[in-house]
Amino acid sequence: MILNTAERRKIEAVIELCREARERLQPNAPFRLRVLLDMTLLELGKELARLNGDRAV
């Protein structure tokens, strides 16, 4: 399945929100929260690449 422009933009918006949340975390934020956001970003990026037909994923 290949994404249309609107679907891709929605996923990119979610990725951007997660990235901003990760950057705004205080240095003393719980380790699990930081890891959860990192893992979420990784999975969203992989899914976006897969849905865009990137064969490297």
PQR file with spaces between the fields and no chain letter, atoms N, CA, C, O and H, PARSE charges and radii, in Angstrom:
ATOM       1  N    MET     1       0.844   -1.180    0.000 -0.4000 1.5000
ATOM       2  CA   MET     1       0.000    0.000    0.000 -0.0000 2.0000
ATOM       3  C    MET     1       0.887    1.241    0.000  0.5500 1.7000
ATOM       4  O    MET     1       1.810    1.347    0.808 -0.5500 1.4000
ATOM       5  N    ILE     2       0.617    2.155   -0.882 -0.4000 1.5000
ATOM       6  CA   ILE     2       1.358    3.407   -0.941 -0.0000 2.0000
ATOM       7  C    ILE     2       0.438    4.526   -0.455  0.5500 1.7000
ATOM       8  O    ILE     2      -0.733    4.592   -0.827 -0.5500 1.4000
ATOM       9  H    ILE     2      -0.132    2.069   -1.539  0.4000 1.0000
ATOM      10  N    LEU     3       0.989    5.397    0.377 -0.4000 1.5000
ATOM      11  CA   LEU     3       0.209    6.481    0.972 -0.0000 2.0000
ATOM      12  C    LEU     3      -0.086    7.587   -0.019  0.5500 1.7000
ATOM      13  O    LEU     3       0.707    7.883   -0.913 -0.5500 1.4000
ATOM      14  H    LEU     3       1.941    5.343    0.678  0.4000 1.0000
ATOM      15  N    ASN     4      -1.255    8.192    0.163 -0.4000 1.5000
ATOM      16  CA   ASN     4      -1.502    9.409   -0.597 -0.0000 2.0000
ATOM      17  C    ASN     4      -0.927   10.579    0.208  0.5500 1.7000
ATOM      18  O    ASN     4      -0.477   10.396    1.338 -0.5500 1.4000
ATOM      19  H    ASN     4      -1.899    7.952    0.889  0.4000 1.0000
ATOM      20  N    THR     5      -0.944   11.740   -0.359 -0.4000 1.5000
ATOM      21  CA   THR     5      -0.310   12.907    0.259 -0.0000 2.0000
ATOM      22  C    THR     5      -0.919   13.244    1.614  0.5500 1.7000
ATOM      23  O    THR     5      -0.189   13.557    2.554 -0.5500 1.4000
ATOM      24  H    THR     5      -1.310   11.889   -1.277  0.4000 1.0000
ATOM      25  N    ALA     6      -2.228   13.188    1.730 -0.4000 1.5000
ATOM      26  CA   ALA     6      -2.897   13.532    2.990 -0.0000 2.0000
ATOM      27  C    ALA     6      -2.523   12.552    4.096  0.5500 1.7000
ATOM      28  O    ALA     6      -2.268   12.962    5.229 -0.5500 1.4000
ATOM      29  H    ALA     6      -2.821   12.934    0.967  0.4000 1.0000
ATOM      30  N    GLU     7      -2.490   11.268    3.778 -0.4000 1.5000
ATOM      31  CA   GLU     7      -2.126   10.258    4.778 -0.0000 2.0000
ATOM      32  C    GLU     7      -0.682   10.435    5.225  0.5500 1.7000
ATOM      33  O    GLU     7      -0.378   10.348    6.415 -0.5500 1.4000
ATOM      34  H    GLU     7      -2.697   10.935    2.858  0.4000 1.0000
ATOM      35  N    ARG     8       0.205   10.684    4.269 -0.4000 1.5000
ATOM      36  CA   ARG     8       1.612   10.881    4.599 -0.0000 2.0000
ATOM      37  C    ARG     8       1.784   12.100    5.495  0.5500 1.7000
ATOM      38  O    ARG     8       2.563   12.061    6.448 -0.5500 1.4000
ATOM      39  H    ARG     8      -0.042   10.755    3.302  0.4000 1.0000
ATOM      40  N    ARG     9       1.075   13.172    5.204 -0.4000 1.5000
ATOM      41  CA   ARG     9       1.177   14.386    6.016 -0.0000 2.0000
ATOM      42  C    ARG     9       0.678   14.160    7.441  0.5500 1.7000
ATOM      43  O    ARG     9       1.229   14.723    8.388 -0.5500 1.4000
ATOM      44  H    ARG     9       0.443   13.204    4.430  0.4000 1.0000
ATOM      45  N    LYS    10      -0.351   13.348    7.598 -0.4000 1.5000
ATOM      46  CA   LYS    10      -0.856   13.037    8.941 -0.0000 2.0000
ATOM      47  C    LYS    10       0.204   12.294    9.751  0.5500 1.7000
ATOM      48  O    LYS    10       0.450   12.629   10.909 -0.5500 1.4000
ATOM      49  H    LYS    10      -0.799   12.891    6.829  0.4000 1.0000
ATOM      50  N    ILE    11       0.821   11.302    9.154 -0.4000 1.5000
ATOM      51  CA   ILE    11       1.861   10.559    9.860 -0.0000 2.0000
ATOM      52  C    ILE    11       3.044   11.466   10.158  0.5500 1.7000
ATOM      53  O    ILE    11       3.609   11.409   11.250 -0.5500 1.4000
ATOM      54  H    ILE    11       0.621   11.030    8.213  0.4000 1.0000
ATOM      55  N    GLU    12       3.424   12.298    9.203 -0.4000 1.5000
ATOM      56  CA   GLU    12       4.534   13.225    9.428 -0.0000 2.0000
ATOM      57  C    GLU    12       4.219   14.200   10.555  0.5500 1.7000
ATOM      58  O    GLU    12       5.116   14.575   11.310 -0.5500 1.4000
ATOM      59  H    GLU    12       2.966   12.344    8.316  0.4000 1.0000
ATOM      60  N    ALA    13       2.954   14.619   10.683 -0.4000 1.5000
ATOM      61  CA   ALA    13       2.553   15.529   11.760 -0.0000 2.0000
ATOM      62  C    ALA    13       2.683   14.835   13.115  0.5500 1.7000
ATOM      63  O    ALA    13       3.126   15.448   14.086 -0.5500 1.4000
ATOM      64  H    ALA    13       2.225   14.315   10.070  0.4000 1.0000
ATOM      65  N    VAL    14       2.299   13.567   13.182 -0.4000 1.5000
ATOM      66  CA   VAL    14       2.430   12.811   14.432 -0.0000 2.0000
ATOM      67  C    VAL    14       3.905   12.640   14.786  0.5500 1.7000
ATOM      68  O    VAL    14       4.288   12.774   15.949 -0.5500 1.4000
ATOM      69  H    VAL    14       1.938   13.070   12.393  0.4000 1.0000
ATOM      70  N    ILE    15       4.725   12.348   13.792 -0.4000 1.5000
ATOM      71  CA   ILE    15       6.162   12.214   14.023 -0.0000 2.0000
ATOM      72  C    ILE    15       6.719   13.523   14.566  0.5500 1.7000
ATOM      73  O    ILE    15       7.513   13.514   15.507 -0.5500 1.4000
ATOM      74  H    ILE    15       4.414   12.239   12.847  0.4000 1.0000
ATOM      75  N    GLU    16       6.319   14.632   13.992 -0.4000 1.5000
ATOM      76  CA   GLU    16       6.805   15.941   14.436 -0.0000 2.0000
ATOM      77  C    GLU    16       6.367   16.235   15.874  0.5500 1.7000
ATOM      78  O    GLU    16       7.150   16.767   16.662 -0.5500 1.4000
ATOM      79  H    GLU    16       5.675   14.640   13.227  0.4000 1.0000
ATOM      80  N    LEU    17       5.132   15.895   16.217 -0.4000 1.5000
ATOM      81  CA   LEU    17       4.661   16.105   17.591 -0.0000 2.0000
ATOM      82  C    LEU    17       5.466   15.273   18.583  0.5500 1.7000
ATOM      83  O    LEU    17       5.842   15.766   19.646 -0.5500 1.4000
ATOM      84  H    LEU    17       4.497   15.464   15.577  0.4000 1.0000
ATOM      85  N    CYS    18       5.728   14.029   18.243 -0.4000 1.5000
ATOM      86  CA   CYS    18       6.528   13.163   19.121 -0.0000 2.0000
ATOM      87  C    CYS    18       7.952   13.685   19.242  0.5500 1.7000
ATOM      88  O    CYS    18       8.530   13.669   20.329 -0.5500 1.4000
ATOM      89  H    CYS    18       5.422   13.629   17.379  0.4000 1.0000
ATOM      90  N    ARG    19       8.518   14.146   18.140 -0.4000 1.5000
ATOM      91  CA   ARG    19       9.874   14.687   18.159 -0.0000 2.0000
ATOM      92  C    ARG    19       9.951   15.926   19.047  0.5500 1.7000
ATOM      93  O    ARG    19      10.895   16.085   19.821 -0.5500 1.4000
ATOM      94  H    ARG    19       8.048   14.160   17.257  0.4000 1.0000
ATOM      95  N    GLU    20       8.960   16.796   18.932 -0.4000 1.5000
ATOM      96  CA   GLU    20       8.933   17.999   19.766 -0.0000 2.0000
ATOM      97  C    GLU    20       8.762   17.643   21.239  0.5500 1.7000
ATOM      98  O    GLU    20       9.394   18.247   22.106 -0.5500 1.4000
ATOM      99  H    GLU    20       8.193   16.667   18.303  0.4000 1.0000
ATOM     100  N    ALA    21       7.916   16.672   21.515 -0.4000 1.5000
ATOM     101  CA   ALA    21       7.723   16.234   22.902 -0.0000 2.0000
ATOM     102  C    ALA    21       9.032   15.694   23.461  0.5500 1.7000
ATOM     103  O    ALA    21       9.385   15.975   24.607 -0.5500 1.4000
ATOM     104  H    ALA    21       7.403   16.181   20.810  0.4000 1.0000
ATOM     105  N    ARG    22       9.748   14.922   22.658 -0.4000 1.5000
ATOM     106  CA   ARG    22      11.032   14.348   23.106 -0.0000 2.0000
ATOM     107  C    ARG    22      12.045   15.451   23.386  0.5500 1.7000
ATOM     108  O    ARG    22      12.789   15.373   24.364 -0.5500 1.4000
ATOM     109  H    ARG    22       9.461   14.694   21.728  0.4000 1.0000
ATOM     110  N    GLU    23      12.083   16.468   22.547 -0.4000 1.5000
ATOM     111  CA   GLU    23      13.033   17.568   22.736 -0.0000 2.0000
ATOM     112  C    GLU    23      12.705   18.422   23.959  0.5500 1.7000
ATOM     113  O    GLU    23      13.603   18.999   24.571 -0.5500 1.4000
ATOM     114  H    GLU    23      11.479   16.531   21.753  0.4000 1.0000
ATOM     115  N    ARG    24      11.436   18.504   24.313 -0.4000 1.5000
ATOM     116  CA   ARG    24      11.021   19.354   25.430 -0.0000 2.0000
ATOM     117  C    ARG    24      11.144   18.675   26.789  0.5500 1.7000
ATOM     118  O    ARG    24      10.963   19.316   27.824 -0.5500 1.4000
ATOM     119  H    ARG    24      10.707   18.034   23.815  0.4000 1.0000
ATOM     120  N    LEU    25      11.444   17.404   26.788 -0.4000 1.5000
ATOM     121  CA   LEU    25      11.575   16.698   28.067 -0.0000 2.0000
ATOM     122  C    LEU    25      12.706   17.299   28.889  0.5500 1.7000
ATOM     123  O    LEU    25      13.761   17.658   28.366 -0.5500 1.4000
ATOM     124  H    LEU    25      11.591   16.883   25.948  0.4000 1.0000
ATOM     125  N    GLN    26      12.464   17.395   30.156 -0.4000 1.5000
ATOM     126  CA   GLN    26      13.501   17.860   31.073 -0.0000 2.0000
ATOM     127  C    GLN    26      14.583   16.789   31.181  0.5500 1.7000
ATOM     128  O    GLN    26      14.306   15.605   30.989 -0.5500 1.4000
ATOM     129  H    GLN    26      11.607   17.103   30.581  0.4000 1.0000
ATOM     130  N    PRO    27      15.805   17.195   31.485 -0.5600 1.5000
ATOM     131  CA   PRO    27      16.890   16.217   31.625  0.2800 2.0000
ATOM     132  C    PRO    27      16.595   15.156   32.685  0.5500 1.7000
ATOM     133  O    PRO    27      17.106   14.039   32.607 -0.5500 1.4000
ATOM     134  N    ASN    28      15.782   15.503   33.661 -0.4000 1.5000
ATOM     135  CA   ASN    28      15.465   14.537   34.719 -0.0000 2.0000
ATOM     136  C    ASN    28      14.153   13.784   34.448  0.5500 1.7000
ATOM     137  O    ASN    28      13.595   13.171   35.358 -0.5500 1.4000
ATOM     138  H    ASN    28      15.367   16.410   33.724  0.4000 1.0000
ATOM     139  N    ALA    29      13.662   13.826   33.207 -0.4000 1.5000
ATOM     140  CA   ALA    29      12.442   13.093   32.848 -0.0000 2.0000
ATOM     141  C    ALA    29      12.704   11.596   33.011  0.5500 1.7000
ATOM     142  O    ALA    29      13.834   11.136   32.844 -0.5500 1.4000
ATOM     143  H    ALA    29      14.116   14.324   32.468  0.4000 1.0000
ATOM     144  N    PRO    30      11.670   10.851   33.332 -0.5600 1.5000
ATOM     145  CA   PRO    30      11.855    9.409   33.520  0.2800 2.0000
ATOM     146  C    PRO    30      12.465    8.746   32.279  0.5500 1.7000
ATOM     147  O    PRO    30      12.080    9.026   31.144 -0.5500 1.4000
ATOM     148  N    PHE    31      13.413    7.872   32.536 -0.4000 1.5000
ATOM     149  CA   PHE    31      14.100    7.157   31.465 -0.0000 2.0000
ATOM     150  C    PHE    31      13.101    6.422   30.573  0.5500 1.7000
ATOM     151  O    PHE    31      13.228    6.440   29.349 -0.5500 1.4000
ATOM     152  H    PHE    31      13.726    7.645   33.458  0.4000 1.0000
ATOM     153  N    ARG    32      12.118    5.781   31.183 -0.4000 1.5000
ATOM     154  CA   ARG    32      11.132    5.011   30.408 -0.0000 2.0000
ATOM     155  C    ARG    32      10.356    5.903   29.440  0.5500 1.7000
ATOM     156  O    ARG    32      10.038    5.485   28.326 -0.5500 1.4000
ATOM     157  H    ARG    32      12.015    5.767   32.177  0.4000 1.0000
ATOM     158  N    LEU    33      10.058    7.113   29.859 -0.4000 1.5000
ATOM     159  CA   LEU    33       9.342    8.039   28.982 -0.0000 2.0000
ATOM     160  C    LEU    33      10.194    8.415   27.778  0.5500 1.7000
ATOM     161  O    LEU    33       9.710    8.443   26.646 -0.5500 1.4000
ATOM     162  H    LEU    33      10.316    7.452   30.764  0.4000 1.0000
ATOM     163  N    ARG    34      11.465    8.703   28.030 -0.4000 1.5000
ATOM     164  CA   ARG    34      12.365    9.041   26.925 -0.0000 2.0000
ATOM     165  C    ARG    34      12.498    7.874   25.950  0.5500 1.7000
ATOM     166  O    ARG    34      12.467    8.063   24.735 -0.5500 1.4000
ATOM     167  H    ARG    34      11.859    8.681   28.949  0.4000 1.0000
ATOM     168  N    VAL    35      12.645    6.680   26.488 -0.4000 1.5000
ATOM     169  CA   VAL    35      12.778    5.491   25.640 -0.0000 2.0000
ATOM     170  C    VAL    35      11.485    5.237   24.873  0.5500 1.7000
ATOM     171  O    VAL    35      11.524    4.893   23.691 -0.5500 1.4000
ATOM     172  H    VAL    35      12.671    6.526   27.476  0.4000 1.0000
ATOM     173  N    LEU    36      10.354    5.402   25.524 -0.4000 1.5000
ATOM     174  CA   LEU    36       9.068    5.198   24.853 -0.0000 2.0000
ATOM     175  C    LEU    36       8.912    6.147   23.674  0.5500 1.7000
ATOM     176  O    LEU    36       8.486    5.731   22.597 -0.5500 1.4000
ATOM     177  H    LEU    36      10.323    5.682   26.484  0.4000 1.0000
ATOM     178  N    LEU    37       9.250    7.409   23.863 -0.4000 1.5000
ATOM     179  CA   LEU    37       9.157    8.367   22.761 -0.0000 2.0000
ATOM     180  C    LEU    37      10.134    8.022   21.646  0.5500 1.7000
ATOM     181  O    LEU    37       9.793    8.116   20.467 -0.5500 1.4000
ATOM     182  H    LEU    37       9.596    7.748   24.738  0.4000 1.0000
ATOM     183  N    ASP    38      11.349    7.624   22.013 -0.4000 1.5000
ATOM     184  CA   ASP    38      12.330    7.232   20.994 -0.0000 2.0000
ATOM     185  C    ASP    38      11.831    6.028   20.192  0.5500 1.7000
ATOM     186  O    ASP    38      11.945    6.003   18.967 -0.5500 1.4000
ATOM     187  H    ASP    38      11.626    7.548   22.971  0.4000 1.0000
ATOM     188  N    MET    39      11.287    5.046   20.878 -0.4000 1.5000
ATOM     189  CA   MET    39      10.784    3.846   20.192 -0.0000 2.0000
ATOM     190  C    MET    39       9.587    4.184   19.309  0.5500 1.7000
ATOM     191  O    MET    39       9.447    3.646   18.210 -0.5500 1.4000
ATOM     192  H    MET    39      11.194    5.066   21.874  0.4000 1.0000
ATOM     193  N    THR    40       8.727    5.075   19.791 -0.4000 1.5000
ATOM     194  CA   THR    40       7.570    5.493   19.006 -0.0000 2.0000
ATOM     195  C    THR    40       8.027    6.196   17.733  0.5500 1.7000
ATOM     196  O    THR    40       7.503    5.932   16.650 -0.5500 1.4000
ATOM     197  H    THR    40       8.840    5.512   20.683  0.4000 1.0000
ATOM     198  N    LEU    41       8.998    7.087   17.863 -0.4000 1.5000
ATOM     199  CA   LEU    41       9.529    7.775   16.687 -0.0000 2.0000
ATOM     200  C    LEU    41      10.146    6.797   15.694  0.5500 1.7000
ATOM     201  O    LEU    41       9.943    6.920   14.486 -0.5500 1.4000
ATOM     202  H    LEU    41       9.423    7.302   18.742  0.4000 1.0000
ATOM     203  N    LEU    42      10.888    5.842   16.196 -0.4000 1.5000
ATOM     204  CA   LEU    42      11.507    4.846   15.328 -0.0000 2.0000
ATOM     205  C    LEU    42      10.450    4.045   14.574  0.5500 1.7000
ATOM     206  O    LEU    42      10.565    3.856   13.363 -0.5500 1.4000
ATOM     207  H    LEU    42      11.053    5.743   17.178  0.4000 1.0000
ATOM     208  N    GLU    43       9.439    3.582   15.269 -0.4000 1.5000
ATOM     209  CA   GLU    43       8.393    2.776   14.633 -0.0000 2.0000
ATOM     210  C    GLU    43       7.576    3.592   13.634  0.5500 1.7000
ATOM     211  O    GLU    43       7.226    3.090   12.566 -0.5500 1.4000
ATOM     212  H    GLU    43       9.347    3.736   16.253  0.4000 1.0000
ATOM     213  N    LEU    44       7.274    4.833   13.969 -0.4000 1.5000
ATOM     214  CA   LEU    44       6.532    5.682   13.032 -0.0000 2.0000
ATOM     215  C    LEU    44       7.350    5.927   11.768  0.5500 1.7000
ATOM     216  O    LEU    44       6.815    5.889   10.659 -0.5500 1.4000
ATOM     217  H    LEU    44       7.558    5.241   14.837  0.4000 1.0000
ATOM     218  N    GLY    45       8.633    6.176   11.935 -0.4000 1.5000
ATOM     219  CA   GLY    45       9.495    6.378   10.772 -0.0000 2.0000
ATOM     220  C    GLY    45       9.579    5.142    9.903  0.5500 1.7000
ATOM     221  O    GLY    45       9.529    5.231    8.677 -0.5500 1.4000
ATOM     222  H    GLY    45       9.067    6.207   12.835  0.4000 1.0000
ATOM     223  N    LYS    46       9.707    3.993   10.535 -0.4000 1.5000
ATOM     224  CA   LYS    46       9.760    2.741    9.778 -0.0000 2.0000
ATOM     225  C    LYS    46       8.444    2.490    9.039  0.5500 1.7000
ATOM     226  O    LYS    46       8.442    2.063    7.885 -0.5500 1.4000
ATOM     227  H    LYS    46       9.748    3.920   11.532  0.4000 1.0000
ATOM     228  N    GLU    47       7.342    2.756    9.708 -0.4000 1.5000
ATOM     229  CA   GLU    47       6.034    2.539    9.086 -0.0000 2.0000
ATOM     230  C    GLU    47       5.826    3.502    7.918  0.5500 1.7000
ATOM     231  O    GLU    47       5.306    3.111    6.872 -0.5500 1.4000
ATOM     232  H    GLU    47       7.343    3.102   10.646  0.4000 1.0000
ATOM     233  N    LEU    48       6.225    4.740    8.095 -0.4000 1.5000
ATOM     234  CA   LEU    48       6.112    5.719    7.004 -0.0000 2.0000
ATOM     235  C    LEU    48       6.936    5.278    5.811  0.5500 1.7000
ATOM     236  O    LEU    48       6.464    5.339    4.675 -0.5500 1.4000
ATOM     237  H    LEU    48       6.647    5.057    8.944  0.4000 1.0000
ATOM     238  N    ALA    49       8.146    4.839    6.051 -0.4000 1.5000
ATOM     239  CA   ALA    49       8.996    4.372    4.958 -0.0000 2.0000
ATOM     240  C    ALA    49       8.390    3.144    4.284  0.5500 1.7000
ATOM     241  O    ALA    49       8.395    3.042    3.058 -0.5500 1.4000
ATOM     242  H    ALA    49       8.529    4.789    6.973  0.4000 1.0000
ATOM     243  N    ARG    50       7.869    2.217    5.079 -0.4000 1.5000
ATOM     244  CA   ARG    50       7.261    0.999    4.510 -0.0000 2.0000
ATOM     245  C    ARG    50       6.054    1.341    3.645  0.5500 1.7000
ATOM     246  O    ARG    50       5.893    0.814    2.544 -0.5500 1.4000
ATOM     247  H    ARG    50       7.864    2.300    6.076  0.4000 1.0000
ATOM     248  N    LEU    51       5.216    2.224    4.156 -0.4000 1.5000
ATOM     249  CA   LEU    51       4.006    2.583    3.410 -0.0000 2.0000
ATOM     250  C    LEU    51       4.307    3.408    2.169  0.5500 1.7000
ATOM     251  O    LEU    51       3.511    3.444    1.231 -0.5500 1.4000
ATOM     252  H    LEU    51       5.347    2.652    5.050  0.4000 1.0000
ATOM     253  N    ASN    52       5.447    4.065    2.166 -0.4000 1.5000
ATOM     254  CA   ASN    52       5.849    4.816    0.991 -0.0000 2.0000
ATOM     255  C    ASN    52       6.541    3.935   -0.040  0.5500 1.7000
ATOM     256  O    ASN    52       6.935    4.406   -1.107 -0.5500 1.4000
ATOM     257  H    ASN    52       6.093    4.036    2.928  0.4000 1.0000
ATOM     258  N    GLY    53       6.685    2.667    0.284 -0.4000 1.5000
ATOM     259  CA   GLY    53       7.259    1.736   -0.679 -0.0000 2.0000
ATOM     260  C    GLY    53       8.769    1.698   -0.647  0.5500 1.7000
ATOM     261  O    GLY    53       9.387    1.242   -1.610 -0.5500 1.4000
ATOM     262  H    GLY    53       6.366    2.285    1.151  0.4000 1.0000
ATOM     263  N    ASP    54       9.385    2.162    0.431 -0.4000 1.5000
ATOM     264  CA   ASP    54      10.846    2.125    0.549 -0.0000 2.0000
ATOM     265  C    ASP    54      11.272    0.683    0.802  0.5500 1.7000
ATOM     266  O    ASP    54      10.904    0.091    1.817 -0.5500 1.4000
ATOM     267  H    ASP    54       8.883    2.532    1.213  0.4000 1.0000
ATOM     268  N    ARG    55      12.039    0.126   -0.112 -0.4000 1.5000
ATOM     269  CA   ARG    55      12.458   -1.275   -0.018 -0.0000 2.0000
ATOM     270  C    ARG    55      13.531   -1.507    1.039  0.5500 1.7000
ATOM     271  O    ARG    55      13.792   -2.655    1.398 -0.5500 1.4000
ATOM     272  H    ARG    55      12.338    0.606   -0.936  0.4000 1.0000
ATOM     273  N    ALA    56      14.151   -0.459    1.542 -0.4000 1.5000
ATOM     274  CA   ALA    56      15.226   -0.622    2.528 -0.0000 2.0000
ATOM     275  C    ALA    56      14.701   -0.995    3.905  0.5500 1.7000
ATOM     276  O    ALA    56      15.481   -1.391    4.772 -0.5500 1.4000
ATOM     277  H    ALA    56      13.938    0.473    1.251  0.4000 1.0000
ATOM     278  N    VAL    57      13.408   -0.878    4.122 -0.4000 1.5000
ATOM     279  CA   VAL    57      12.830   -1.132    5.449 -0.0000 2.0000
ATOM     280  C    VAL    57      12.453   -2.588    5.581  0.5500 1.7000
ATOM     281  O    VAL    57      11.950   -3.003    6.625 -0.5500 1.4000
ATOM     282  H    VAL    57      12.776   -0.557    3.418  0.4000 1.0000
